[in-house]
């Protein structure tokens, strides 16, 4: 056997045959870049949404500051003219003016002007909704105030008032005198227009808004009603005075004949006598 075959040296020029690295090790740098890219996108999206919310809050704040003026301008712009015609373009011009002079400059000043194109339509809808609500509330408040004024006027004597208002007036005057007084429902009073209580006394009243003196019939009716209601006292109240025969019948039946001006100071002790309180 040749000597050289026994001691052969390795070939140092050949490359070692190492196994390839695992796939996940080679992919790590690419995955990290992709994750970082998506994180940047999410962060930018968050910043965009935050600034958009800031722009919307700024718009809502400005609308709230000027809402009463806007409502008044809307009501004036949408009012009918002398021919009953409404020109809606006046309100449209007012909206454009408000947006161009108040909203947009403020957004630009706060570096939020780029959001106006996205927020313009929601802004106009909000202005319409806010101003409509204010106008409706103001209209309801004015109607309630008018009703209160009418009610207060009905509690003052007026020769032109109707019988129902006169009954409410008499009830109100008795309440001022400390009575628990209420007008009765129309058609179910059995001749009684006002029922009142004070210090255990049950008092029934018939109210007569007349342009002439009240006669016997009213006295008869309230006398019967007193018995029907088991009342302690009864009275006819009028603005026009009484006939002599009515006075005589009232004297014999214990019915009091009053003027409505007597009610505000009427006490239980005034009903204990049979005297005519009319002055």
Secondary structure, DSSP 8 states (H G I E B T S, - for coil): --HHHHS----TTS--------HHHHHHHHHHHHHHHHHHHHHHHHHHHHHHHHHHHHHHHHHHHTHHHHHHHHHHHTS--TTS---HHHHHHHHHHHIIIIIHHHHHHTT-GGGHHHHHHHHHHHHHHHHHHHHHHHHHHHHHHHHHHHHHHHTS--TT--HHHHHHHHHHHHHHTT-EEEE--TT-STT-SEEEEETTEEEEEEEE--SS-B-HHHHHHHHHHHHHHT-SEEEEEESS-B-HHHHHHHHHHT-EEEEGGGGGG--GGGGSS------
